[in-house]
């Protein structure tokens, strides 16, 4: 059985980005969705955390297509959170 809290701690540091906006999106997903995500989406989040900021930004602004459906799902959740923040 994997230690989810240990994984979250490691991913917290990998989720630190060069842009504050990305920090907020990654932290929201990590602390609100990661623990309840299935293994595929947890692995996709870890993969996303390894990518460069400009590529992640391209996914968020739909200038590029994420490499997998699971990463696309995470990007969609991040977009929804961003939209909620803009509306509040």
Secondary structure, DSSP 8 states (H G I E B T S, - for coil): ---HHHHHHHHHHHT--SSHHHHHHHHHHHHHTGGGS-HHHHHHHHHHHTS-HHHHHHHHTTSS--SSHHHHHHHHHHHHHHHHHHH-
